[in-house]
Amino acid sequence: MKRKNLSKIVALGMCAAMLLSGCGADKGKSGSAQATSGKSTSAASTNTGDSKEALKFKVTTIYFGDKSPEGTEIQKKWLEMCESKMGRPLDITFEYIHSGDYTEKLQVINAGGDLPDILTCFSSKGSTKQMIDEYGSKGLYLNLAEHLDKMPNYKSFLDKDPNSKKNLFTPEGALYGAYNLSITHTGSAHCAGSTLMAVKNSVLKKLNLPIPTTLDEVYKTAKAIKEAGVSKYPIVQLEEWQKPEDVVFDAYHTNAKRYFDGTKFQYGPLSDDYKLALQYLNKIYTEGLISPDYFTYTTDMGNADLESGSACIFLSSWEGYPGTWATERPADEWVGVPIPTSDKYKDKAWQFEREFVNEYEFNSRYATVVNAQSPVAEEMVKFLDIQYDQDIIDLLNWGIEGKTYEVKDGKKHLIIDKEKFAELGMPVSGNMRSGIFPQPQDMDLWRIEITNPSPIYWDNKIVDEKLVAFATKVMNASNISPTDGAPNPSISSDESSEYANIMTPVETYAQEQKVKFIKGERSFDEWNKYIEELNNMGDINAALEIYNSKLK
């Protein structure tokens, strides 16, 4: 089943969560690469003068949705604008790879060493920046730190982000990527990890059940729904990257991997809180309140449950869905609930966070790089820099003044409906991203302008508010997640290798045992033995110290 039943503005994600407003619409679709010619025949080409030879180069990047942005109005305008700012015609060959297959194909590209002139870097299997630094140190990617004098736009934004030096540069001072930029003039407070619990209130009303706000209440509610014969498996996983267990881990102040606890980095699977979280997951699993297939659930499966009506509780859903569903399926009365609390931490919830704590902030999970061996590497440096030019940023965010947006009292506002975003090639559509992914993003557009009020259960009542405004109003010292402003220190390639050598076998084993504990295939009576097994696999404290030493 296609994702047409989900929000039309979903981006990858949500990946992760999701980038930036959720990246990865139609993630489950075929990932066959598309190679097309991007040579512009625009007026901008003519204006640069026919005497100038076209600059030819190849770009490999991500596409979302059903097709690439080739031929859309914004893509054409972007090419024209790039030609004008480069001062010559451009003959670009684009290779588009679907987001669902990008991580694997990027590995093949890097391993083979046959790189395009410009390459989008994103990995769903680990730290993108560590991957970039690793291949950059091997000579595959150009060290942009040596070319910043030719990148005035990029350098200006680097200077505006107070954390760019420690988060983007290597300890040796190298900078191998042109990273994703978020511009957030008014702040962006929202639900932790862009995640809300979502409950179908129409079912709860029929069964005279209150909206749950704690894990214990979720269990009782799901059990009552099951016993009433409404749904065989009331708790459902909606998407691959929105895992129910992650919400349970947050409720118990832990994580399935390394995480920042507000003071230092910890490894979740060693903690007693992690054990409590697994015991809760074991309870809802063994009592049949969640599908036994949830470990391998896909977006299509979750969407089918949503469509059929069997889904009643999404422990984890992208925060924008309840608002979307309020319009698309009003009879269901879906309501968003901030991450439920646990019995241990009922007065200290990890519910809200500011995704961006500075007005200008770079995201090290997404970047474009230049092939160090490219015969046009110098020109690529200039080309990447103009992607941070304000005219390009405005185009790839707001579109064309007078057609897609207008300026009133010094502020931009859209003047077209969301249904037109993808047709025009506007990146804010989520599934049709003109330019080269990732583009700098105006988060006032992504987080505020295009969002609808969402039904949210808070303080014993349902409120309809835009999430940024709501979260900003209700955040306080007791409900902020440590991910709010969490450090993201850069480590050297040697440190990265050392960390991987220690933690790869540990994390693989912990993942296997997590599933066994949840399914009941391993008894919690063996917990101490499990902890001993993990510690014997590698010096976990030494691995954590690689990151914690950077906090000093």
N, C-alpha and C positions, 0 to 999 in steps of 0.2 A: 504494500500500500504506500502511495506517495505521501510525502510530508505535507501535502496541500492542506491537510486538516490542522496543521500546527501553525504557529505564527508566521506570517509572511516576512517578518523582519528578522527571523532567527539567523544568527551568524554562527560561526564555528564554536564553538563552544565550548562554544558554550562549553567548550572545551575546555576542556579544560578546563572548558569551562569555558568556560566560555570566554575568546578575546572580548573583550570589548563588546559588549552587547550581544554576545553569543555567536560564535563563528562556526559555520559548518552546516548550513541548511542542506538537506538532501544528502547527508553524509553517506548513506548506504547505497548510493547509486553507482553505476559503473564508473570506473576511474580511468578509462582509456584516454591517452593523451591526444590533444588536438594541436596540430601545428598549422599556423596560418600566417599569411603575409600581412604585416601591419604597415606597409608603405603608405604614407599619407599623400593624397593628391589634393590637399586642402589649399585654400587661399594662402595660408601661412607658408606653404612650400614655395608658392610663386613669389611671395614677398621677399623671401630670403635670397632670391636670385637664382636663375637656372645655371649660372656659371659655377655655383658651388656644388661639388659632388655630394650625393646623398651619403649620409653616415649609415653604414650597414652594421647591424649587430643582432644578436639573438638573446631573447629573454625567456627563461623558464619560470613559470609562476603557477599559482593555484587558481582554479575556478570553482565556484560554488553553484549549486542549483543544477539546471538542466543543460546550460550552454555557457560559452564564454561571452565576454562583453563586446566582442568584435562587431562592428557595424552600428553600435548604439550611438546616440547623439553625443553623450558625454564622452565616450571613448574617442570619437572623431574630434571633438573640441579639445580634449586633452592632447591628442597628437598635434593638432594645430598649434596649441599653446607651447608645447615642448619644442616644436620646430622654431617658433618665433624666438624663444628664450635661448635655444642652442645656436641660432643664427644660421641654420642650414637645414635642408630637407633630411628626413629620417626614414630609413628603410629598415623596419624592425620585423624580425620573424619571431612570432610568439609561439611558444610551446605551452599549452595549458594542460595541467594535470589535475584531475578532480581531487577535492580535499580528502575524500575517503581513502585515497591511495597515495597521497603525497608523501607521507613519512617513509614508506617502503621505497618508493621510487627515488626519493632524495638520497637515501642510503646508497642505492645503486649508482646514481650520478656521481656522488662523492667518491665512492670506492673505485669507480672506473677512471676517474680523473678527467673525463671528457666533459668539461663544463661549458655552459653557454657563457656569453659575456656578462650577463647579469642573472643571478639566481635568487629566488625566494627561499629563505630558510625557515622552516618550522618543523618541529618534531613533537609528536604526541607521546613519545615513549621516554621522554627524559628532558633534561635541560637543553634547550635550543642553543643558548649561549655557550655552554660547555662544548657542544658539537662544533659551533662556529669557531671558537678559540682553538679547538683541537686541529681542525683542518686548516685554519688560518696559520697556525704555528708550523704546519707542514708545508706551507707555501702555496696552498690551493687558492686562498682568498687574499686580495690586496689589503695591506695594512693601511686603513684610511687615516690613521693618526699621522701618517707621514704626508698626507695630502690635504689636511684640514685648511691650509692657507688657500686652497682652491675650492673650498666648500663653505662659503660664508654663511649660507642659510642654515646648513646642518650644524655648523659650529656655534651659531648664535643660539640655537635651541639647546645644544649641549650645555652651554654656559648658563642657561636659564633653569636647568634641572639641577638642583643642588646635590643629587645623588648619582648623576651620570658618570662621574669619574670613578667611583668605587663600584658601580653596578655594571658598567658597559666596557670599560677598559680592562685589559689584563693587568696583573700585578706588575708586569714589565712595561706597561704603558702602551701596548698595542690596542688597536680598535679595528676589528675585522668586519663589522657590520654597520649598515645604516638601519638603525632600529626604529620600531614602531613608536610614534609619538602621540601622546594623548594631551589635548589642550582642554583644560577644565577651568573655565573662568569662575563658575559659581559653585564649585564643589560637586562631589558625586557620592553621597552616602546612600547605601542600599543594603539589601540583605546579604548576609555573609556568603561569599562565594557565588553571588548572584542567584542564590537558591532560596526558594520558599517551599514549605510543605503546602500541598493543595488537597482540599477535601471537597467531596461532592455533597453540598449541604442539602440538596433535595432529598437524598437518601437519609441523611441524619434526621431531617424533620419528620419524615414518615415513620421512622423508628423511635422518635422522641429521644434522640441522643444529642448531647451537647457537642459543640465543636471542640476537639481535643487540642490541648496546648502542651501536654507533657507526654513523654514516651509511654508512661503507664496508662494514660488516657487513650493514647493511640492503640495500645494493645487491647484494652477493653472495648473500644469502639469497633475495631476490626473483628474481634471475636463475636460481638453482637450482630454485626452485619453478616458474618458467615453463618451463624446459628439461625438467622432469620431467612436464610436461603437466598439472599439478595445477590451474593457474589461468592464463588468458590474460593477465590483468592482476592480479598479486598485490597491488600497492599500491592501496588504495582510499581515496577521500574519503568519509567517512560522512555529514557534515552540511554545510550551506552555510557555517556559521560556524566549522567545524573544518577549516581548510585545511592540507593537507600542507606547503605552502610555508612557512607560519608556523613550523613546527617546524624546517625547514631553516634559516630565517633566524635563529632562536634559537641553533641549533648553531653558526652562524658569527658570532654576536654582532652581529646587525644587525636591520633591520626594513624593510618595504616603505614605511613612512611615517616621520613624526617619532617619535623614541623617546628615552628617557633612558638614557644609557650608564653611569650611576652618578655622573657628575660634572656633565654638562650635556646639553642636548637636541641631538640630531643628526638629519640627514636621511639615512636608510639608503641610498636609491638612488644616492647619490654615492660610496659607499665601495667599497674593494677587496673587503671581506668580502661585500658584496652581490653583487659579480661572481662570487665563488667559489660563493655559494649558488645563483645562477642557472645556473652551469655544472653543478653537481650535478643540479639539477632538469632541465636540458636532457638530461643523460645518462640519467636514468631515464625521461624522456618519449620520447626518440628511440629508445631500445632497447625500447620497448613494455612497460615494467614497471609503468606506471600508465596508466589509461584516457585516451585522447586527448580524452574528453569531461569530464575532471575540472574544467576551468575553469567548466563550467556544471552541475556535479553538484548534484542536489537530495537532500534527506533520503530521499525515497522511493526514489531510485536506489541510494543507499548502503545503505539498509535491505534492498532487494531482493538486493544482492550478499551482505549478511550472511546473509539467509535461504537463498539458493541454495547457499551454501558457497564461492563463488568468492573472497570476500574473505579474505585471509590476513594482511595487514599494514595496519593503520590507523596511518599516521604520526602522525595527530592524532585523539584521541578524548577525549570528556569523561572526567575521571578516575574517575567513578563507574561507567562501563560495565563494565570487567572484573569488578568485584564482582557486578554484576547478571547478567552473562552466565554467571558461574560457577554461578549458580543456575538460570537459564533455559535454558542450553544447555551442560551440563557436558561432553558428549562432545567439544566443540570445544577445551576447555582453554585458553580465552583468558587471556592473562597481560598485565598492565600493565608497561610499562617506562618509567621516567623519560626525558624528552627525550634522544635520542641525542646523542653528542658528534661534533664534526667533527675532521678531521685537523689543522686549525690550532689548535683549542682543546680538545684531548682531555683536558687536565687542568684546564680551567676551564669547566665546563658551566653553562648557564643552565637549571637543572632545578627548583629549588624557590623558594618565596617565601612570605611571610606576607601573606595577602590583607588582613588587618587588623592594624595595628601598635598600635592603641589599643583600650581596652575599649569606648569609644563612638566610632563613626566614621561620618561621613556619606558617601554615595556620590552624586556630582554627575551621574551618568548617568540618574537617575530622580527625578521629583518630581511633586508636584501644585501647581497654581497657581490663584489666584482671579481671575476676570474683574474687571478694574478698574472696569468699567461695570455690574457686577451691582447690582441694587437691594437685594440682601441681602448685600452685601460684608462688612459688619461681622459679621453672623451667620456667614458663611463662615469668617472668621478664627477665631472660637471653635470652629466645627465641625472645622476642620483641626487646631486645637490639641489637641482631645480625642483625635485619632488617635495622639497621643504620650502619652496617659494610660496608666499602667501596667496598669490593668484591661483596656483595649482591646488593648494589646500582648500581654498574657497570653492573651486570648481568641483573637486572630488568629494566635498562634503555637501555643500548647499546647491550645487548645480549652476545654472545660468541666471544671473539677475534679471528680473522682469519676466522670466518664463517659469522658473521653479521656486524663486524666492524674491522677497522684497526687503528693503531696509526701512524700518520705522524707528524713530528716536534713537538712531545709532545701533539698533539691534536687528539681526536677520531673522526672518520668519518665512517658513515655507508657504507657498500659495498653490500647491498641487496636492492631490490626494496620494496616499501611500500606494495605491494600486498602480500609479504611474512610475514609481521609483525604478523598478526592474526594467520596464520597457525603455526608459531613457538611459539606463546604465548607471544609475546612481549607486555608489557603494553602500549607502545607508539602507538600501533594499535588503542587504545581507547576502542575497544570492546572485547579484549581478554587480561585480566590482570592477569598474573601469580603472584605467591606470595599471599600476603594478602593485599587487598585494605584498606587504601591508602599506596602506596609505596613512599619513597623519590624520588623526580623527578629532573633530571638534565635539567633545563629549556633551556640550550643552545641546547639540543637535541629537546625538545618539541617546543620551540619557534623559533628556527633558522634552525637547521639542516634539519628537515623534511618538512619545509614550502616551498611553491613555490612562485615565484613573483605573485603579485596580481594587477589587473588593478584598480587603484585608481584615482579618479578625484580630483585634487588639483591645485589651482592657475590657473584655466581656461585651464587645460590640463590633459590628462590621462597619468599617469606614471605607469610603471610596476616595482614594487619593493617588496622585502620582507618587511612585515609589521613592524618588529622590527626596521630595518634600516630606513624605511620611517618615522615612528613615532618619532624616536629619532632625526631625522634631522629637522622635522617641529614643534616639541613641543616648545612652548614659554609661557611667562607669561600670555598671553591673552587667550590661548586655553587649559590650563590644568584643568582637573576636580579636585574638592576638594577631590575626592576619592584617588588621588595621595598621597600615604603615610598617609592616614587618620588613626587616632588612633583607636584602638580596645580595650578599657579598660576592664579589668576583674572586675566583680562585685560579691558580696557575694550571697549565696543562699537566704538569707533574702531579700537582695535588689532586686534580681531577682523576688522573689515572689511579692514584693511590686510593682515593675514595671508592672508585668503581671496583677495584680489585678486592676491597674489603666487603663492600656492601652489595655487590651484585649477587653473590651466592646467598647472602643473608636475606636479602629482600625476596629472592625467588623462593627460598624455603619458607619464609614467613607468610608469603602469599598462599602457598600450598597448604600450610597448617591452618591458616585463617579459614579457608573453605572447609577443612575437615572439622574444625571446632563448631562452625555454624551448622553444618549438616548433622553433627552428632557422631561423626565417624571417629572422633578422638575425644576422650573424656577430659573434662576440666580437672579431674583428679591428677592429670599428668601435666598440669600447668608449670610447676617448678622444673620438671624435666624438660619441657619445651623451652623455657628460659635458658636453661643450662645448654641446650643444644644450639640455640642462637648464639650465645656468647662464645661457644667453642668454635664456631664457624669463622670468626674474625674479631678483631679488636674494634668493636663498635664505638667505644669511647674515643679511640684515636681518630676514627673517621669523623665523628661529630666535632672533634676539636679542630679539624681543618676549617670548619665554618665558624665555630665559636671563637677561635683565635682572631678572626677578622672583626669581631665585635669589640675587642679590647682597645 
